[in-house]
Amino acid sequence: QVQVVESGGGLVQPGGSLRLSCAASGGRFSIYAMGWYRQAPGKQRELVARITTFGSTNYADSVKGRFTISRDNTKNTVYLQMNDLKPEDTAVYYCNAVHPLRPAEYNYWGQGTQVTVSS
C-alpha cells in the first residue's frame, strides 16, 4: 500500500510562485507514474501534470510554460513548481501515484493541499 502526502500549499499573490511536494512511502516509488491534479470549488478534478517512471512529462494546456513537474526517486518525492500563478489556479491540489501496468489495482491519492491565489 502506497501512501502519498502533499505539502507546500498556501496563499500567494497573482504572479507569485509555490512549490508543492508529494512524499510517497510504502512501495517502490520509482515504478509509479506520478501526477498532480486539482479541484476547484464546483468543478471536476482535473489533471495538472504527470510524470512517468522514465521522466516523461505532460501538462494541462492551462499550465504549460508556468508549471514544472519533477521527481526525485532517491527521496521518493515528486514536486510541482508553480510560477506566474493566477487566481484561476486556486484549487485543492492532489498527488496521485499509479502503477503503469495495473492502474485499476494500484492507484493512490493524497489528502490534498490548498493553493489560493489572491491579492
N, CA and C atoms as an extended XYZ file, in Angstrom:
357
Properties=species:S:1:pos:R:3:atomname:S:1:resname:S:1:resid:I:1 pbc="F F F"
N         0.855       -1.188        0.000 N   GLN     1
C         0.000        0.000        0.000 CA  GLN     1
C         0.892        1.241        0.000 C   GLN     1
N         0.714        2.067       -1.009 N   VAL     2
C         1.490        3.306       -1.107 CA  VAL     2
C         0.700        4.427       -0.447 C   VAL     2
N         1.399        5.234        0.323 N   GLN     3
C         0.803        6.439        0.897 CA  GLN     3
C         1.509        7.646        0.322 C   GLN     3
N         0.711        8.659       -0.021 N   VAL     4
C         1.280        9.895       -0.547 CA  VAL     4
C         0.760       11.061        0.279 C   VAL     4
N         1.656       11.977        0.591 N   VAL     5
C         1.317       13.123        1.437 CA  VAL     5
C         1.818       14.390        0.773 C   VAL     5
N         0.870       15.297        0.507 N   GLU     6
C         1.226       16.564       -0.129 CA  GLU     6
C         1.586       17.623        0.909 C   GLU     6
N         2.399       18.575        0.471 N   SER     7
C         2.721       19.728        1.308 CA  SER     7
C         3.114       20.886        0.400 C   SER     7
N         3.135       22.083        0.974 N   GLY     8
C         3.622       23.237        0.245 CA  GLY     8
C         2.565       24.205       -0.233 C   GLY     8
N         1.304       23.886       -0.006 N   GLY     9
C         0.259       24.814       -0.423 CA  GLY     9
C         0.226       26.060        0.452 C   GLY     9
N        -0.598       27.018        0.031 N   GLY    10
C        -0.720       28.235        0.817 CA  GLY    10
C        -1.362       29.337        0.020 C   GLY    10
N        -1.253       30.535        0.559 N   LEU    11
C        -1.812       31.733       -0.065 CA  LEU    11
C        -0.687       32.492       -0.754 C   LEU    11
N        -0.897       32.861       -1.997 N   VAL    12
C         0.122       33.573       -2.758 CA  VAL    12
C        -0.564       34.614       -3.632 C   VAL    12
N         0.128       35.698       -3.887 N   GLN    13
C        -0.425       36.740       -4.742 CA  GLN    13
C        -0.294       36.356       -6.214 C   GLN    13
N        -1.144       36.895       -7.059 N   PRO    14
C        -1.005       36.646       -8.505 CA  PRO    14
C         0.394       37.003       -8.984 C   PRO    14
N         0.937       36.128       -9.827 N   GLY    15
C         2.307       36.303      -10.299 CA  GLY    15
C         3.349       35.640       -9.436 C   GLY    15
N         2.933       35.157       -8.286 N   GLY    16
C         3.867       34.525       -7.364 CA  GLY    16
C         4.140       33.072       -7.694 C   GLY    16
N         4.924       32.443       -6.830 N   SER    17
C         5.327       31.051       -7.050 CA  SER    17
C         5.114       30.224       -5.789 C   SER    17
N         4.901       28.945       -6.000 N   LEU    18
C         4.846       27.962       -4.925 CA  LEU    18
C         5.451       26.679       -5.443 C   LEU    18
N         5.991       25.880       -4.531 N   ARG    19
C         6.440       24.545       -4.896 CA  ARG    19
C         5.727       23.535       -4.002 C   ARG    19
N         4.986       22.658       -4.636 N   LEU    20
C         4.325       21.585       -3.919 CA  LEU    20
C         5.221       20.356       -3.898 C   LEU    20
N         5.136       19.626       -2.816 N   SER    21
C         5.874       18.368       -2.680 CA  SER    21
C         4.891       17.245       -2.363 C   SER    21
N         5.242       16.073       -2.821 N   CYS    22
C         4.444       14.887       -2.523 CA  CYS    22
C         5.406       13.775       -2.146 C   CYS    22
N         5.361       13.389       -0.884 N   ALA    23
C         6.236       12.328       -0.389 CA  ALA    23
C         5.482       11.006       -0.376 C   ALA    23
N         6.102        9.996       -0.945 N   ALA    24
C         5.476        8.675       -1.031 CA  ALA    24
C         6.190        7.685       -0.126 C   ALA    24
N         5.442        6.733        0.387 N   SER    25
C         6.024        5.695        1.218 CA  SER    25
C         5.217        4.413        1.041 C   SER    25
N         5.841        3.293        1.397 N   GLY    26
C         5.131        2.022        1.391 CA  GLY    26
C         5.207        1.239        0.111 C   GLY    26
N         5.955        1.703       -0.862 N   GLY    27
C         6.059        0.968       -2.109 CA  GLY    27
C         7.291        1.380       -2.877 C   GLY    27
N         7.484        0.751       -4.027 N   ARG    28
C         8.620        1.105       -4.868 CA  ARG    28
C         8.284        2.344       -5.666 C   ARG    28
N         8.636        3.473       -5.138 N   PHE    29
C         8.260        4.761       -5.719 CA  PHE    29
C         8.662        4.858       -7.185 C   PHE    29
N         9.818        4.364       -7.528 N   SER    30
C        10.354        4.582       -8.874 CA  SER    30
C         9.519        3.936       -9.967 C   SER    30
N         8.695        2.937       -9.638 N   ILE    31
C         7.923        2.260      -10.680 CA  ILE    31
C         6.567        2.907      -10.916 C   ILE    31
N         6.217        3.881      -10.084 N   TYR    32
C         4.903        4.506      -10.206 CA  TYR    32
C         4.959        5.759      -11.067 C   TYR    32
N         3.959        5.909      -11.916 N   ALA    33
C         3.735        7.192      -12.566 CA  ALA    33
C         3.091        8.119      -11.545 C   ALA    33
N         3.541        9.360      -11.533 N   MET    34
C         3.057       10.307      -10.537 CA  MET    34
C         2.369       11.472      -11.221 C   MET    34
N         1.342       11.961      -10.573 N   GLY    35
C         0.615       13.076      -11.166 CA  GLY    35
C         0.124       14.058      -10.128 C   GLY    35
N        -0.092       15.267      -10.593 N   TRP    36
C        -0.749       16.295       -9.782 CA  TRP    36
C        -2.087       16.626      -10.449 C   TRP    36
N        -3.119       16.639       -9.648 N   TYR    37
C        -4.450       17.010      -10.084 CA  TYR    37
C        -4.935       18.156       -9.206 C   TYR    37
N        -5.963       18.826       -9.659 N   ARG    38
C        -6.541       19.883       -8.830 CA  ARG    38
C        -8.053       19.905       -8.988 C   ARG    38
N        -8.682       20.414       -7.949 N   GLN    39
C       -10.131       20.537       -7.970 CA  GLN    39
C       -10.513       21.861       -7.342 C   GLN    39
N       -11.144       22.688       -8.149 N   ALA    40
C       -11.645       23.969       -7.667 CA  ALA    40
C       -13.093       23.799       -7.220 C   ALA    40
N       -13.590       24.685       -6.364 N   PRO    41
C       -14.973       24.567       -5.889 CA  PRO    41
C       -15.959       24.521       -7.052 C   PRO    41
N       -16.838       23.543       -7.024 N   GLY    42
C       -17.855       23.424       -8.048 CA  GLY    42
C       -17.379       22.854       -9.363 C   GLY    42
N       -16.130       22.429       -9.409 N   LYS    43
C       -15.589       21.891      -10.662 CA  LYS    43
C       -15.085       20.463      -10.456 C   LYS    43
N       -14.909       19.773      -11.567 N   GLN    44
C       -14.389       18.422      -11.504 CA  GLN    44
C       -12.877       18.451      -11.297 C   GLN    44
N       -12.381       17.354      -10.745 N   ARG    45
C       -10.946       17.218      -10.607 CA  ARG    45
C       -10.327       17.109      -11.998 C   ARG    45
N        -9.203       17.802      -12.188 N   GLU    46
C        -8.559       17.792      -13.494 CA  GLU    46
C        -7.060       17.536      -13.355 C   GLU    46
N        -6.507       16.930      -14.399 N   LEU    47
C        -5.075       16.692      -14.426 CA  LEU    47
C        -4.332       18.004      -14.610 C   LEU    47
N        -3.298       18.202      -13.819 N   VAL    48
C        -2.425       19.360      -13.960 CA  VAL    48
C        -1.130       18.956      -14.672 C   VAL    48
N        -0.497       17.918      -14.161 N   ALA    49
C         0.774       17.476      -14.735 CA  ALA    49
C         1.010       16.031      -14.327 C   ALA    49
N         1.778       15.336      -15.175 N   ARG    50
C         2.048       13.933      -14.903 CA  ARG    50
C         3.478       13.629      -15.324 C   ARG    50
N         4.106       12.712      -14.600 N   ILE    51
C         5.466       12.301      -14.944 CA  ILE    51
C         5.546       10.784      -14.858 C   ILE    51
N         6.105       10.176      -15.887 N   THR    52
C         6.172        8.724      -15.936 CA  THR    52
C         7.383        8.220      -15.156 C   THR    52
N         7.486        6.911      -15.091 N   THR    53
C         8.634        6.308      -14.420 CA  THR    53
C         9.937        6.653      -15.133 C   THR    53
N         9.838        6.965      -16.431 N   PHE    54
C        11.033        7.295      -17.214 CA  PHE    54
C        11.319        8.788      -17.258 C   PHE    54
N        10.445        9.566      -16.612 N   GLY    55
C        10.668       11.000      -16.564 CA  GLY    55
C         9.972       11.800      -17.648 C   GLY    55
N         9.189       11.154      -18.486 N   SER    56
C         8.416       11.897      -19.478 CA  SER    56
C         7.288       12.646      -18.792 C   SER    56
N         7.024       13.835      -19.296 N   THR    57
C         6.024       14.684      -18.636 CA  THR    57
C         4.950       15.139      -19.618 C   THR    57
N         3.788       15.430      -19.072 N   ASN    58
C         2.774       16.135      -19.852 CA  ASN    58
C         1.990       17.047      -18.922 C   ASN    58
N         1.430       18.095      -19.516 N   TYR    59
C         0.804       19.160      -18.743 CA  TYR    59
C        -0.548       19.535      -19.340 C   TYR    59
N        -1.398       20.035      -18.475 N   ALA    60
C        -2.627       20.654      -18.957 CA  ALA    60
C        -2.249       21.920      -19.718 C   ALA    60
N        -3.002       22.225      -20.753 N   ASP    61
C        -2.698       23.412      -21.565 CA  ASP    61
C        -2.673       24.685      -20.715 C   ASP    61
N        -3.512       24.729      -19.701 N   SER    62
C        -3.640       25.942      -18.890 CA  SER    62
C        -2.406       26.236      -18.044 C   SER    62
N        -1.530       25.247      -17.867 N   VAL    63
C        -0.352       25.465      -17.016 CA  VAL    63
C         0.965       25.333      -17.769 C   VAL    63
N         0.894       24.990      -19.041 N   LYS    64
C         2.131       24.835      -19.817 CA  LYS    64
C         2.939       26.129      -19.805 C   LYS    64
N         4.230       25.973      -19.581 N   GLY    65
C         5.108       27.137      -19.535 CA  GLY    65
C         5.176       27.805      -18.181 C   GLY    65
N         4.287       27.425      -17.271 N   ARG    66
C         4.276       28.039      -15.938 CA  ARG    66
C         4.597       27.015      -14.841 C   ARG    66
N         4.143       25.790      -15.013 N   PHE    67
C         4.335       24.731      -14.011 CA  PHE    67
C         5.349       23.719      -14.519 C   PHE    67
N         6.091       23.148      -13.576 N   THR    68
C         7.049       22.095      -13.907 CA  THR    68
C         6.935       20.971      -12.890 C   THR    68
N         6.737       19.764      -13.388 N   ILE    69
C         6.699       18.589      -12.526 CA  ILE    69
C         8.052       17.891      -12.594 C   ILE    69
N         8.495       17.391      -11.455 N   SER    70
C         9.755       16.657      -11.420 CA  SER    70
C         9.670       15.612      -10.318 C   SER    70
N        10.583       14.661      -10.371 N   ARG    71
C        10.585       13.625       -9.348 CA  ARG    71
C        12.022       13.336       -8.930 C   ARG    71
N        12.164       12.965       -7.670 N   ASP    72
C        13.457       12.555       -7.130 CA  ASP    72
C        13.260       11.169       -6.536 C   ASP    72
N        13.682       10.151       -7.275 N   ASN    73
C        13.459        8.785       -6.824 CA  ASN    73
C        14.294        8.432       -5.599 C   ASN    73
N        15.354        9.181       -5.344 N   THR    74
C        16.162        8.912       -4.147 CA  THR    74
C        15.453        9.396       -2.881 C   THR    74
N        14.532       10.330       -3.061 N   LYS    75
C        13.786       10.868       -1.919 CA  LYS    75
C        12.323       10.451       -1.927 C   LYS    75
N        11.946        9.628       -2.904 N   ASN    76
C        10.547        9.190       -3.029 CA  ASN    76
C         9.590       10.381       -3.048 C   ASN    76
N         9.953       11.391       -3.791 N   THR    77
C         9.192       12.639       -3.784 CA  THR    77
C         8.984       13.159       -5.201 C   THR    77
N         7.809       13.708       -5.426 N   VAL    78
C         7.520       14.398       -6.676 CA  VAL    78
C         7.177       15.841       -6.341 C   VAL    78
N         7.562       16.739       -7.213 N   TYR    79
C         7.397       18.164       -6.979 CA  TYR    79
C         6.554       18.791       -8.088 C   TYR    79
N         5.933       19.891       -7.739 N   LEU    80
C         5.263       20.716       -8.734 CA  LEU    80
C         5.675       22.160       -8.470 C   LEU    80
N         6.535       22.670       -9.337 N   GLN    81
C         6.935       24.067       -9.253 CA  GLN    81
C         5.926       24.892      -10.039 C   GLN    81
N         5.305       25.837       -9.351 N   MET    82
C         4.263       26.641       -9.969 CA  MET    82
C         4.701       28.098       -9.982 C   MET    82
N         4.862       28.644      -11.163 N   ASN    83
C         5.272       30.039      -11.333 CA  ASN    83
C         4.166       30.833      -12.005 C   ASN    83
N         4.252       32.150      -11.876 N   ASP    84
C         3.281       33.039      -12.500 CA  ASP    84
C         1.849       32.583      -12.194 C   ASP    84
N         1.588       32.377      -10.927 N   LEU    85
C         0.283       31.863      -10.525 CA  LEU    85
C        -0.822       32.869      -10.801 C   LEU    85
N        -1.976       32.333      -11.153 N   LYS    86
C        -3.148       33.137      -11.489 CA  LYS    86
C        -4.297       32.779      -10.547 C   LYS    86
N        -5.245       33.685      -10.371 N   PRO    87
C        -6.384       33.354       -9.497 CA  PRO    87
C        -7.089       32.067       -9.913 C   PRO    87
N        -7.125       31.778      -11.196 N   GLU    88
C        -7.788       30.552      -11.658 CA  GLU    88
C        -7.022       29.286      -11.311 C   GLU    88
N        -5.816       29.425      -10.773 N   ASP    89
C        -5.078       28.247      -10.286 CA  ASP    89
C        -5.515       27.859       -8.871 C   ASP    89
N        -6.353       28.663       -8.255 N   THR    90
C        -6.845       28.355       -6.918 CA  THR    90
C        -7.625       27.057       -6.915 C   THR    90
N        -7.193       26.137       -6.066 N   ALA    91
C        -7.817       24.814       -6.012 CA  ALA    91
C        -7.150       23.998       -4.913 C   ALA    91
N        -7.734       22.855       -4.624 N   VAL    92
C        -7.043       21.847       -3.819 CA  VAL    92
C        -6.240       20.983       -4.788 C   VAL    92
N        -4.968       20.839       -4.495 N   TYR    93
C        -4.078       20.068       -5.358 CA  TYR    93
C        -3.822       18.698       -4.732 C   TYR    93
N        -4.005       17.684       -5.548 N   TYR    94
C        -3.871       16.307       -5.095 CA  TYR    94
C        -2.730       15.604       -5.820 C   TYR    94
N        -2.023       14.793       -5.076 N   CYS    95
C        -0.981       13.954       -5.640 CA  CYS    95
C        -1.542       12.561       -5.909 C   CYS    95
N        -1.120       11.979       -7.012 N   ASN    96
C        -1.594       10.646       -7.393 CA  ASN    96
C        -0.423        9.770       -7.779 C   ASN    96
N        -0.466        8.530       -7.312 N   ALA    97
C         0.527        7.528       -7.710 CA  ALA    97
C        -0.220        6.370       -8.354 C   ALA    97
N         0.197        5.962       -9.524 N   VAL    98
C        -0.488        4.886      -10.217 CA  VAL    98
C         0.536        3.943      -10.844 C   VAL    98
N         0.273        2.654      -10.666 N   HIS    99
C         1.141        1.645      -11.279 CA  HIS    99
C         0.841        1.633      -12.777 C   HIS    99
N         1.836        1.786      -13.619 N   PRO   100
C         1.580        1.911      -15.060 CA  PRO   100
C         0.988        0.658      -15.705 C   PRO   100
N         1.220       -0.503      -15.123 N   LEU   101
C         0.713       -1.745      -15.715 CA  LEU   101
C        -0.561       -2.242      -15.045 C   LEU   101
N        -0.813       -1.789      -13.839 N   ARG   102
C        -2.006       -2.246      -13.103 CA  ARG   102
C        -2.699       -1.047      -12.460 C   ARG   102
N        -3.159       -0.119      -13.266 N   PRO   103
C        -3.720        1.127      -12.725 CA  PRO   103
C        -5.002        0.941      -11.931 C   PRO   103
N        -5.754       -0.090      -12.235 N   ALA   104
C        -7.013       -0.290      -11.508 CA  ALA   104
C        -6.756       -0.789      -10.088 C   ALA   104
N        -5.699       -1.538       -9.935 N   GLU   105
C        -5.410       -2.124       -8.622 CA  GLU   105
C        -4.556       -1.223       -7.749 C   GLU   105
N        -3.650       -0.511       -8.376 N   TYR   106
C        -2.676        0.277       -7.618 CA  TYR   106
C        -2.764        1.740       -8.042 C   TYR   106
N        -3.625        2.453       -7.362 N   ASN   107
C        -3.912        3.848       -7.690 CA  ASN   107
C        -4.178        4.571       -6.373 C   ASN   107
N        -3.304        5.507       -6.014 N   TYR   108
C        -3.345        6.090       -4.681 CA  TYR   108
C        -3.418        7.612       -4.746 C   TYR   108
N        -4.162        8.175       -3.788 N   TRP   109
C        -4.355        9.623       -3.727 CA  TRP   109
C        -3.974       10.149       -2.354 C   TRP   109
N        -3.469       11.383       -2.351 N   GLY   110
C        -3.229       12.062       -1.094 CA  GLY   110
C        -4.469       12.811       -0.645 C   GLY   110
N        -4.334       13.494        0.480 N   GLN   111
C        -5.453       14.230        1.065 CA  GLN   111
C        -5.638       15.601        0.430 C   GLN   111
N        -4.630       16.074       -0.268 N   GLY   112
C        -4.737       17.359       -0.936 CA  GLY   112
C        -4.119       18.488       -0.133 C   GLY   112
N        -3.710       19.524       -0.856 N   THR   113
C        -3.184       20.735       -0.226 CA  THR   113
C        -3.797       21.937       -0.942 C   THR   113
N        -4.232       22.909       -0.151 N   GLN   114
C        -4.943       24.057       -0.710 CA  GLN   114
C        -3.956       25.078       -1.265 C   GLN   114
N        -4.227       25.520       -2.474 N   VAL   115
C        -3.486       26.629       -3.084 CA  VAL   115
C        -4.489       27.743       -3.373 C   VAL   115
N        -4.222       28.904       -2.826 N   THR   116
C        -5.090       30.057       -3.040 CA  THR   116
C        -4.268       31.194       -3.623 C   THR   116
N        -4.710       31.673       -4.782 N   VAL   117
C        -4.015       32.777       -5.458 CA  VAL   117
C        -4.936       33.988       -5.401 C   VAL   117
N        -4.530       34.962       -4.618 N   SER   118
C        -5.390       36.128       -4.401 CA  SER   118
C        -4.552       37.303       -3.927 C   SER   118
N        -4.999       38.483       -4.307 N   SER   119
C        -4.333       39.691       -3.825 CA  SER   119
C        -5.038       40.227       -2.577 C   SER   119
